[in-house]
Amino acid sequence: MTRAGIACISMGAIALGAALAAPRYDPAKDDAWVAPRKNWWAFQKVARPEAPQLTDAWVRGPVDAFLLEAMRAKELTPARPLEPRAAARRLYLDLTGLPPSPEEADRFAANPTEAAWAALVDRLMASPRYAERWATRWLDVVRYADTNGYELDAERPQSWRYRDWVIRAFEQNKPYDRFVQEQIAGDEMFPGDKGALIATGFFRAGPQHVVGGNQDDEMNRQEVLVEMTTGVGATFLGLTIHCARCHNHKFDPIPQADYYRLQAVLAGTEGKEISLATDAEKAAYEEAKKAFEAKLKPIKDAIAEIEKPYRERLKEAKKAKLEPAYLAVLDIPKEQQTGEQKTLFKEASAQIKVSWDELVAALEPADKEKRAGLRRQMHRLEYEEPEAPMSAFAVANMDAVPPTHILKIGNHKMKLDEVGPGLLRVLDAPEVADTVAGRRTALARWLTSPDHPLTARVMVNRIWHLRMGRGLVPTLNDFGVLGARPTNRKLLDWLAAEFVASGWSIRHIDRLIVLASAYRMAPEFDEAKAKIDPDNNLYWRANRRRLEAEFIRDSVLSVSGALNPALYGKPVKVPLEPEVYDLIFTEGEPDNLWPVNLDPADFNRRTIYLLNKRTVRLPFLANFDQPDAMTSCPARPTSTHALQALSLMNSDLMREQSERFAARVEKECAKDGACFVKRAYRLALARDPRPEESAMAREFLDAGNARADFCLALLNRNEFAYLP
């Protein structure tokens, strides 16, 4: 027996011994442990409080009333309101992620009435741009990306349909209870609904280990279940339930058994590509694919012919370095190999495999250039590849549900008692039937029950955070004991109750917030007030907020006039900076390992439609704190560092768009220098330049500086990157 085999037996014996020695699962004991810990505020059902009856002109509705009551208790007063033009700019950027045109800002500034503000809010919320802006935040929470992550980080060809489903859901103002149900159990609850099936891609939005080599299938399956369970806990419950994976939660009343009971709800669920195409569409695709492959074959054959002698030579050189046992097994036919020989054969084959970079490095210059030309032909032809028939990157129920065990310290090799499906007992959840189908339906219905203490609170808190810069519960994914307490519990509960009463309308709550006086305050600092409430927990002023990375880029494209407004579709690959390409791949290699979209107009689409690759984030976006999509990101950090200035001043994006910005203004103003300065300010900042700014601009341009440099300077202002 090999050493590896002896080691496996030894580890198995240790695991078995530990499992047998472990205490057995006792539901009654867990019930007794949970019972005295149920009194935490977040586990109590929402009771709608009465809004304070305050006679103050600042109060435009219940939101303002709750906030002003809390301010008065600390002898605080609200900050001054924004002037109309700045308020309009804030609203456009906040609701759509795009700046207003000068004419749009003028229109509101000329008539800044309550009716005009409400009409503007309604118009922007009806725009697909509002949906794109909201979807960006939701995709952060569910850690969506277009690739798997980890070593290979392969692309997921049809996963973008989930991204489009999210955008459409916000565009349609889909009720949040239905929004949740479709993501958790769309295939079970709404059979025949293609959108609901695509929505279950929620369970596959996060990273997944998909690699070659020796695999532990049981461990891989446990990783998938951990991702799914953790995703439900963070996204909808706002709880760190993953802390109970290895032991009873140290702070929240979540026994380890509850973690695995919830995992058992999902245990019969597997990722699946489900065709949504008709038979005719499939047949047409197969015909088109055959024709395409026939066109591609001569080029591939020519490349293989060039590579063949180099590949064989490299392979022989590697074989010469193999140990005798590995070398000998390569000559034994597969059907005659013993179990140990099969293992040796697999390992030997991996050792003599020639990688693409080794091959490219070995090519003679003439062959290298010839191969590069053929590969350019191949990549150009690949743009003609027929699109695969529509399918859903979704989940489905297995034929039979594998058993779920409590795992000692979360180790899949150390199984304790088997448990059936169940929900969190601290929330007095109903029982879940131990059947193949219907488990996720039970979970979805429980989450969207009007009496659920967490679902509505968690979501209205996300809405509040999006609009006000900080959640009423600052720890958006943690409503547990270690999470922050609500800064205004009565307002949070009123919003949660109103959310359910409105039919779970996200837009209704969103609208209540942006119609409030509190939303329209200036972000001015006041030293005396800051001594009373340094963290602005009572919202006596607006929080200073920078645009997210995606919306800085989108705003630049909008101001330059380059923004492509196309909606939905496959993710776009934009060119990588050469130094980034060389860092990721091999410097100077001729293979096109990052084939960009053929139409340059695609490069100027909104950032939400760009390919989001977990291991290759675009430097501009990464520098401005775009999350890596490996874990749920409920609130983005706002860092400040030198790379941001370098990106805004020197990146290819900013240089190109500042030139387009200048060309746009020149076209609109001809050779009128005063017009150029004024129009550039109005496009970039939605206001006229102040006298001193006009003077400095004229001095700069009269000195012979390029107009594109002036436009670049405008795009580098804090005022451009921050909400008013």
C-alpha positions in Angstrom: 0.0 0.0 0.0 1.3 3.5 -0.8 2.1 6.1 1.9 -0.8 8.1 0.7 -3.2 5.2 1.2 -1.9 4.6 4.8 -2.3 8.3 5.5 -5.9 8.3 4.2 -6.8 5.3 6.5 -5.2 7.0 9.5 -7.0 10.3 8.9 -10.3 8.4 8.4 -9.8 6.5 11.7 -9.1 9.8 13.5 -12.2 11.4 11.9 -14.4 8.4 12.8 -13.1 8.4 16.4 -13.7 12.1 16.8 -17.2 11.7 15.4 -18.1 8.8 17.7 -16.8 10.7 20.7 -18.8 13.9 19.9 -22.0 14.7 21.7 -25.2 13.8 20.0 -27.7 16.3 18.6 -30.4 17.0 21.2 -33.2 19.3 19.8 -34.7 19.9 23.3 -31.3 21.1 24.5 -31.0 23.5 21.6 -34.5 24.8 22.2 -33.6 25.5 25.8 -30.4 27.3 24.7 -32.2 29.5 22.2 -35.2 30.4 24.4 -33.7 33.0 26.7 -31.8 34.6 23.8 -34.9 35.5 21.8 -35.4 38.9 23.2 -32.9 40.7 20.9 -34.7 43.6 19.2 -34.1 42.2 15.6 -35.9 38.9 16.5 -39.1 40.7 17.6 -41.9 41.1 15.2 -42.3 44.6 13.7 -44.9 46.8 15.5 -45.7 49.9 13.5 -45.1 53.0 15.7 -47.1 56.1 15.4 -45.4 58.9 13.6 -44.7 62.0 15.8 -47.1 64.8 15.2 -44.8 67.8 14.9 -45.8 71.2 13.6 -42.7 72.3 11.8 -42.3 73.5 8.2 -39.2 71.2 7.8 -41.4 68.1 8.3 -42.7 66.9 4.9 -43.8 63.5 6.1 -43.3 60.7 8.7 -39.6 60.2 7.8 -38.8 63.8 8.7 -41.0 63.6 11.8 -39.1 60.7 13.3 -35.8 62.3 12.5 -36.7 65.7 13.9 -38.0 64.1 17.1 -34.7 62.4 17.6 -32.8 65.6 16.8 -34.8 67.7 19.2 -34.1 65.2 22.0 -30.4 66.1 21.6 -31.1 69.8 20.9 -30.0 69.5 17.3 -31.5 71.2 14.2 -31.3 70.2 10.6 -28.8 71.6 8.2 -29.9 74.0 5.5 -31.4 72.7 2.3 -29.4 72.4 -0.9 -30.1 75.0 -3.5 -32.3 73.7 -6.3 -29.7 73.1 -9.0 -27.5 71.1 -6.6 -30.5 69.2 -5.3 -31.4 68.2 -8.9 -27.8 67.1 -9.6 -27.9 65.0 -6.4 -31.2 63.4 -7.4 -30.1 62.5 -10.9 -26.8 61.0 -9.7 -28.3 59.2 -6.8 -31.3 57.7 -8.6 -29.7 57.0 -12.0 -26.0 57.1 -11.6 -25.8 59.7 -14.3 -25.6 63.5 -14.2 -28.4 65.8 -15.4 -28.0 67.6 -18.7 -27.7 71.4 -18.3 -31.2 71.8 -19.6 -32.6 69.3 -17.1 -30.9 71.1 -14.2 -32.2 74.5 -15.5 -35.8 73.2 -15.8 -35.9 72.3 -12.1 -34.0 75.3 -10.9 -36.6 77.5 -12.7 -39.5 75.9 -10.9 -38.3 74.3 -7.6 -41.7 73.4 -6.2 -42.7 70.4 -4.3 -44.9 69.3 -7.2 -41.9 69.7 -9.6 -39.6 67.7 -7.2 -42.2 64.9 -6.9 -42.7 64.8 -10.7 -38.9 64.6 -11.2 -38.6 61.8 -8.7 -41.3 59.8 -10.5 -39.8 60.4 -13.9 -36.4 59.2 -12.8 -37.7 56.2 -11.0 -39.6 55.1 -14.2 -36.3 55.2 -16.1 -34.3 52.0 -16.8 -31.3 54.0 -15.6 -32.8 53.9 -12.1 -33.1 50.1 -12.4 -29.4 49.8 -13.5 -28.3 51.9 -10.6 -30.3 49.8 -8.1 -29.1 46.5 -9.7 -25.5 47.5 -9.2 -26.1 47.7 -5.5 -28.1 44.4 -5.4 -25.4 42.5 -7.4 -22.8 43.7 -4.7 -24.9 42.1 -2.0 -25.3 38.7 -3.8 -21.6 38.8 -5.0 -22.5 38.5 -8.7 -19.8 38.2 -11.3 -19.5 36.7 -14.8 -16.8 34.2 -13.8 -16.3 31.4 -11.3 -13.3 32.9 -9.4 -10.4 31.0 -7.9 -7.6 29.6 -10.1 -9.2 29.1 -13.5 -11.8 31.8 -13.1 -13.7 30.6 -16.2 -16.5 32.6 -17.7 -20.1 31.6 -17.2 -21.6 32.1 -20.6 -25.3 32.6 -19.7 -25.1 33.9 -16.1 -25.6 37.5 -17.4 -29.3 36.7 -17.7 -29.6 36.8 -13.9 -28.0 40.3 -14.0 -30.6 41.4 -16.6 -33.4 39.8 -14.6 -32.4 41.9 -11.6 -32.4 45.1 -13.7 -35.8 44.3 -15.2 -37.2 43.5 -11.7 -36.3 47.0 -10.5 -37.5 48.6 -13.7 -40.9 46.8 -13.2 -41.0 47.7 -9.5 -41.5 43.9 -8.8 -42.8 43.5 -5.3 -40.0 42.5 -3.0 -41.8 39.4 -1.7 -42.1 38.1 -5.3 -38.5 39.3 -5.9 -37.3 37.1 -3.0 -39.6 34.1 -3.9 -38.4 33.9 -7.5 -34.7 33.9 -6.4 -35.2 31.3 -3.7 -37.8 29.0 -5.4 -38.8 30.4 -8.8 -38.6 27.0 -10.4 -40.9 25.5 -7.8 -43.4 28.3 -7.2 -43.8 29.7 -10.7 -43.3 26.8 -13.1 -43.2 27.8 -16.7 -42.1 31.3 -15.9 -38.7 31.7 -17.6 -37.8 34.8 -15.6 -38.5 33.1 -12.3 -36.2 30.2 -13.4 -33.4 32.6 -14.4 -33.9 34.3 -11.0 -32.7 31.2 -9.2 -29.3 32.1 -10.5 -29.1 33.9 -7.2 -27.8 30.6 -5.7 -25.0 30.5 -8.3 -24.0 34.2 -8.3 -21.1 33.7 -5.9 -17.7 32.1 -6.6 -17.3 28.4 -7.1 -14.3 26.2 -7.3 -14.2 24.7 -10.8 -10.7 23.4 -11.3 -9.0 20.4 -12.8 -6.9 17.7 -11.1 -7.8 15.4 -8.3 -11.1 16.5 -6.8 -12.9 15.7 -3.6 -16.5 15.7 -4.8 -17.9 15.7 -1.3 -15.8 18.7 -0.3 -16.8 20.5 -3.5 -20.5 19.9 -2.8 -20.1 21.1 0.8 -18.5 24.3 -0.6 -21.5 24.9 -2.8 -23.9 24.4 0.0 -21.9 26.7 2.3 -22.1 29.4 -0.5 -25.9 29.0 -0.9 -26.6 28.9 2.9 -24.4 31.9 3.6 -25.9 33.8 0.7 -29.5 33.4 2.1 -28.3 34.4 5.6 -26.5 37.6 4.6 -28.8 38.7 1.8 -32.3 38.2 3.2 -31.9 37.7 6.9 -29.0 40.1 7.6 -27.4 37.5 9.9 -24.0 35.9 10.1 -25.3 32.4 10.1 -22.1 31.0 8.7 -20.6 31.5 12.1 -22.7 28.5 13.2 -21.1 26.2 10.6 -18.5 24.9 13.0 -20.2 25.3 16.4 -23.1 27.1 18.0 -23.0 30.8 17.2 -20.9 32.5 19.8 -23.2 35.5 20.0 -26.5 35.0 18.2 -29.0 32.2 19.2 -28.3 30.1 16.2 -27.3 26.5 17.2 -25.0 24.6 14.8 -27.9 22.2 14.2 -30.0 25.1 12.8 -27.2 26.0 10.3 -27.3 22.4 9.0 -31.1 22.2 9.1 -31.1 25.3 6.8 -28.5 23.7 4.7 -30.7 20.7 4.4 -33.4 22.9 2.9 -31.0 23.5 0.0 -29.4 20.0 0.0 -31.5 18.8 -2.8 -30.7 21.8 -5.0 -28.1 21.6 -7.7 -26.8 24.1 -10.3 -28.1 23.3 -13.8 -28.1 24.8 -17.2 -31.7 24.6 -18.3 -32.5 25.2 -21.9 -35.1 27.8 -22.7 -34.9 27.4 -26.5 -37.3 25.8 -28.8 -36.4 22.7 -30.8 -36.3 24.8 -34.0 -33.8 27.2 -32.4 -31.6 24.3 -31.2 -31.6 22.7 -34.7 -30.8 26.0 -36.3 -27.9 26.5 -33.9 -26.5 23.1 -34.6 -26.5 23.8 -38.3 -24.9 27.2 -37.9 -22.3 25.7 -35.5 -21.3 23.0 -38.0 -20.8 25.7 -40.7 -18.8 27.8 -38.4 -16.5 25.0 -37.3 -15.9 24.0 -40.9 -14.6 27.6 -41.6 -12.5 27.5 -38.4 -11.0 24.0 -39.0 -8.4 24.9 -41.7 -6.9 27.6 -39.5 -6.8 25.4 -36.4 -5.2 22.6 -38.4 -2.5 25.0 -39.7 -1.8 26.2 -36.1 -1.6 22.6 -34.9 0.9 21.7 -37.7 3.2 24.6 -36.6 3.0 23.6 -33.0 3.4 19.8 -33.4 7.2 19.5 -33.6 7.7 21.9 -30.7 5.1 20.2 -28.6 6.6 16.8 -29.2 10.1 18.0 -28.4 9.0 19.7 -25.2 7.1 16.6 -24.2 10.0 14.3 -24.7 12.2 16.6 -22.7 9.8 16.4 -19.8 9.6 12.6 -20.1 13.3 12.4 -19.8 13.1 14.0 -16.4 10.4 11.6 -15.0 11.2 9.1 -12.3 11.3 5.5 -13.6 8.0 4.5 -12.1 6.1 7.4 -13.8 7.9 6.8 -17.1 7.1 3.1 -17.1 3.4 3.5 -16.5 3.0 5.7 -19.6 3.6 2.6 -21.8 0.9 0.5 -20.1 -2.5 0.5 -21.9 -5.2 2.1 -19.8 -7.4 -1.0 -19.8 -4.5 -3.0 -18.3 -3.6 -0.5 -15.5 -4.1 -1.3 -11.9 -5.6 1.2 -9.5 -2.2 2.5 -8.3 -1.0 2.6 -11.9 -4.0 4.7 -13.0 -3.0 7.2 -10.3 0.6 7.2 -11.4 -0.5 7.6 -15.1 -2.7 10.6 -14.2 0.1 12.2 -12.3 2.7 11.5 -15.1 0.4 12.8 -17.8 0.0 16.1 -15.8 3.8 16.4 -15.5 4.5 16.0 -19.2 1.7 18.3 -20.4 3.0 21.2 -22.4 1.4 24.5 -21.4 0.6 27.3 -23.9 3.2 29.7 -22.5 5.9 27.0 -22.7 5.0 26.3 -26.3 5.0 30.0 -27.2 8.4 30.6 -25.6 9.9 27.7 -27.6 8.8 28.9 -31.0 11.3 30.1 -33.5 10.6 33.8 -34.5 9.4 32.9 -38.0 7.0 30.2 -36.7 5.9 32.5 -33.9 4.9 35.2 -36.3 3.2 32.8 -38.7 1.2 31.3 -35.8 0.3 34.7 -34.5 -1.1 35.7 -37.9 -3.2 32.5 -38.0 -4.5 33.1 -34.5 -5.5 36.7 -35.4 -7.5 35.2 -38.3 -9.0 32.7 -35.9 -10.0 35.3 -33.3 -11.5 37.5 -36.0 -13.5 34.6 -37.3 -14.6 33.7 -33.7 -16.7 36.9 -33.7 -19.0 35.1 -36.2 -19.6 32.2 -33.9 -23.3 31.6 -33.6 -24.8 32.4 -30.2 -25.8 29.4 -28.2 -29.5 28.8 -27.7 -31.0 30.6 -24.7 -30.6 28.8 -21.4 -30.9 29.6 -17.7 -27.9 29.5 -15.4 -30.2 28.3 -12.7 -30.8 25.6 -10.1 -33.1 22.6 -10.0 -34.2 19.8 -7.6 -32.3 16.6 -7.6 -34.2 13.3 -8.0 -33.3 12.4 -4.4 -32.1 14.6 -1.6 -28.7 13.5 -0.1 -28.7 13.3 3.7 -27.5 16.3 5.7 -25.3 15.8 8.8 -24.1 18.2 11.4 -20.3 18.5 10.7 -17.8 18.6 13.5 -15.9 21.9 13.0 -17.5 22.1 9.6 -15.4 19.2 8.3 -17.2 17.1 5.7 -15.3 14.1 6.8 -16.4 14.4 10.4 -20.2 13.7 10.2 -22.3 13.8 13.4 -26.1 13.3 13.6 -28.3 13.5 10.5 -30.8 16.4 10.5 -33.8 17.1 8.3 -34.7 20.4 6.7 -35.6 23.3 9.0 -35.5 27.0 9.6 -34.1 29.2 12.4 -35.9 28.3 15.6 -35.1 31.7 17.2 -37.6 33.2 14.7 -40.3 30.7 15.6 -40.2 29.3 12.1 -42.7 26.7 10.8 -41.7 23.1 10.1 -40.4 22.2 6.6 -41.7 19.0 5.0 -39.1 16.4 4.4 -39.8 16.0 0.7 -37.6 16.4 -2.4 -39.5 19.3 -3.8 -41.0 22.2 -1.8 -38.2 22.8 0.6 -37.1 26.0 -1.0 -40.8 27.0 -1.4 -41.2 26.7 2.4 -38.0 28.9 2.8 -39.3 31.5 0.4 -42.7 31.7 2.0 -41.3 32.0 5.5 -38.9 34.8 4.4 -41.7 36.7 2.8 -44.3 36.3 5.5 -45.6 39.7 6.6 -44.8 38.8 10.2 -41.1 37.9 9.5 -39.1 40.1 11.9 -36.1 40.5 9.6 -36.9 40.4 5.9 -38.6 43.8 5.7 -36.2 45.5 8.2 -33.1 44.3 6.3 -34.4 45.6 3.0 -35.6 49.0 4.1 -32.3 49.4 5.8 -30.6 48.8 2.5 -32.8 51.3 0.8 -32.1 53.9 3.5 -28.3 53.2 3.2 -28.4 53.7 -0.5 -30.1 57.1 -0.3 -28.7 58.5 3.0 -25.1 57.1 2.9 -25.5 55.0 6.0 -28.0 52.4 7.3 -30.2 53.0 10.2 -28.5 49.8 11.2 -24.9 50.5 10.0 -24.0 46.8 9.8 -26.3 46.0 6.9 -25.5 42.3 6.8 -25.5 41.8 10.6 -28.6 42.5 12.6 -27.3 40.1 15.3 -25.9 40.8 18.7 -22.5 42.0 17.4 -24.1 44.2 14.8 -24.8 47.8 15.5 -28.1 48.8 17.1 -30.5 50.9 15.0 -29.8 54.7 15.4 -33.6 55.3 15.1 -35.5 52.1 15.9 -38.9 53.7 15.6 -38.1 55.0 12.1 -36.7 51.6 11.0 -39.8 49.8 12.2 -42.2 52.3 10.7 -40.5 51.9 7.3 -40.5 48.1 7.6 -44.3 48.1 8.4 -44.9 50.6 5.6 -42.9 48.4 3.2 -45.2 45.4 3.8 -48.4 47.5 3.8 -47.4 49.0 0.4 -47.3 45.6 -1.1 -43.5 45.3 -0.6 -42.8 48.2 -3.0 -39.1 49.1 -3.0 -40.0 52.2 -5.1 -42.6 53.4 -2.5 -40.0 53.4 0.3 -37.4 54.9 -1.9 -39.8 57.7 -2.9 -40.7 58.4 0.7 -37.0 59.0 1.5 -36.1 61.2 -1.4 -39.3 63.3 -1.0 -38.2 64.0 2.6 -36.5 67.3 3.7 -33.8 65.1 5.3 -32.7 63.9 1.9 -32.3 67.4 0.6 -30.0 68.8 3.3 -26.6 70.1 2.5 -23.5 68.1 3.8 -22.2 71.0 5.7 -20.1 70.3 8.8 -21.1 72.1 12.0 -18.6 71.9 14.9 -21.1 72.5 17.7 -23.5 69.9 16.3 -20.6 67.4 15.7 -19.7 67.6 19.4 -23.2 66.3 20.2 -23.5 63.7 17.4 -20.0 63.3 15.8 -21.1 60.3 13.6 -24.2 62.0 12.3 -26.3 59.1 13.7 -29.3 61.5 13.9 -29.0 62.7 10.3 -28.8 66.4 11.1 -26.9 66.9 7.9 -26.3 65.0 4.7 -23.5 62.5 4.6 -20.7 63.3 2.1 -20.8 60.6 -0.5 -18.6 59.7 -3.4 -20.0 58.1 -6.5 -19.3 54.4 -6.8 -16.6 53.5 -9.4 -19.1 52.4 -12.0 -21.0 55.7 -11.8 -17.8 57.8 -12.0 -17.0 56.0 -15.3 -20.6 56.3 -16.5 -20.7 60.0 -15.7 -17.5 60.6 -17.6 -19.0 58.9 -20.6 -22.2 60.8 -20.3 -20.5 64.2 -20.1 -18.3 63.5 -23.0 -21.3 62.4 -25.1 -19.9 58.9 -25.7 -22.3 56.9 -23.5 -23.9 54.0 -25.3 -27.4 53.7 -23.8 -28.1 50.1 -25.0 -29.8 47.9 -22.4 -29.2 44.3 -21.4 -27.3 41.5 -23.1 -24.0 39.6 -23.0 -21.2 41.2 -21.0 -18.8 43.4 -22.9 -15.0 42.9 -22.9 -13.2 46.2 -23.2 -9.5 46.5 -23.9 -7.1 46.1 -21.0 -4.2 48.4 -20.5 -1.1 46.8 -22.1 0.7 46.7 -18.7 -2.2 44.9 -17.1 -2.5 42.4 -19.9 1.3 41.7 -19.7 1.0 41.3 -15.9 -1.9 38.8 -16.1 -0.7 36.9 -19.2 2.8 36.7 -20.7 4.5 39.8 -21.8 4.8 40.0 -25.6 2.9 36.8 -26.3 0.9 36.9 -29.5 -2.2 34.9 -28.4 -5.3 37.0 -27.9 -6.3 35.8 -24.4 -8.6 38.8 -23.8 -10.7 39.0 -27.0 -12.5 42.3 -26.8 -15.9 43.1 -28.4 -15.6 43.8 -32.2 -17.8 47.0 -32.1 -15.9 49.8 -30.3 -19.3 51.4 -29.5 -19.7 48.6 -27.0 -16.8 49.9 -25.0 -18.9 52.9 -24.0 -21.8 51.0 -22.5 -22.7 51.5 -18.9 -20.3 49.8 -16.5 -22.9 47.3 -15.3 -22.7 45.6 -18.7 -18.9 45.2 -18.7 -17.5 41.7 -18.1 -17.0 41.4 -14.3 -14.2 38.9 -13.9 -13.4 38.2 -10.3 -9.6 37.9 -10.8 -9.2 40.6 -13.4 -10.9 43.8 -12.3 -10.5 46.8 -14.4 -7.9 49.1 -12.7 -10.0 52.2 -12.8 -12.9 50.4 -11.1 -10.7 48.6 -8.6 -9.0 51.9 -7.6 -12.4 53.3 -6.7 -13.3 50.4 -4.5 -15.4 48.1 -6.7 -15.7 44.9 -4.7 -14.1 41.7 -5.8 -17.4 39.7 -5.7 -15.9 37.0 -3.6 -18.0 37.9 -0.6 -21.2 39.8 -0.1 -20.5 43.6 -0.1 -23.4 45.4 1.6 -21.7 48.8 1.8 -18.7 49.8 -0.2 -15.7 51.3 1.5 -14.5 54.7 0.4 -10.8 54.9 0.3 -8.5 57.7 -0.8 -5.1 57.0 -2.3 -2.7 58.1 -5.0 -3.8 55.5 -7.6 -7.2 57.3 -7.8 -5.6 60.5 -8.9 -3.4 58.7 -11.4 -6.5 57.0 -12.8 -8.4 60.2 -13.2 -5.5 62.1 -14.7 -3.6 59.5 -16.8 -5.7 56.5 -17.6 -6.6 55.8 -21.3 -10.2 56.2 -20.4 -9.9 59.7 -19.0 -7.5 61.0 -21.7 -9.8 59.7 -24.5 -13.0 61.0 -22.9 -11.6 64.4 -22.1 -10.7 64.8 -25.7 -14.2 63.8 -26.7 -15.6 66.1 -24.1 -13.6 69.0 -25.5 -14.7 68.1 -29.1 -18.3 68.1 -28.0 -18.1 71.5 -26.4 -16.2 73.0 -29.3 -18.9 71.7 -31.7 -21.6 73.4 -29.6 -19.7 76.6 -29.0 -17.7 77.0 -32.3 -14.7 79.3 -31.4 -16.3 81.2 -28.6 -14.0 80.9 -25.7 -16.4 82.2 -23.1 -19.1 79.8 -24.3 -16.6 76.9 -24.1 -15.8 77.5 -20.5 -19.4 78.0 -19.5 -20.8 75.1 -21.4 -18.0 72.7 -20.1 -18.9 73.7 -16.5 -22.6 73.2 -17.1 -22.1 69.8 -18.6 -19.7 68.5 -16.0 -21.1 70.2 -12.8 -24.6 71.4 -13.8 -23.8 75.0 -12.9 -22.2 78.1 -14.3 -18.6 78.9 -13.4 -18.1 81.4 -10.7 -16.3 84.7 -11.7 -13.0 83.6 -10.3 -13.3 80.2 -12.1 -14.0 81.9 -15.4 -11.0 84.1 -15.0 -8.7 81.1 -14.2 -10.1 79.1 -17.1 -9.5 82.0 -19.5 -5.9 82.4 -18.2 -5.3 78.7 -18.6 -6.6 78.5 -22.2 -5.0 81.8 -23.3 -1.7 80.4 -22.3 -2.0 77.9 -25.1 -3.0 74.9 -23.0 -5.2 72.3 -24.7 -8.9 72.5 -24.3 -8.9 68.7 -23.6 -6.6 69.3 -20.6 -9.1 71.9 -19.3 -11.9 69.4 -19.7 -9.8 66.7 -17.9 -9.3 69.1 -15.0 -13.1 69.5 -14.7 -13.5 65.7 -14.6 -10.9 65.6 -11.8 -12.8 67.9 -9.5 -14.2 66.5 -6.2 -17.4 68.2 -7.2 -17.6 65.9 -10.2 -17.0 62.7 -8.3 -19.1 63.4 -5.2 -22.8 64.0 -4.7 -23.6 67.6 -3.8 
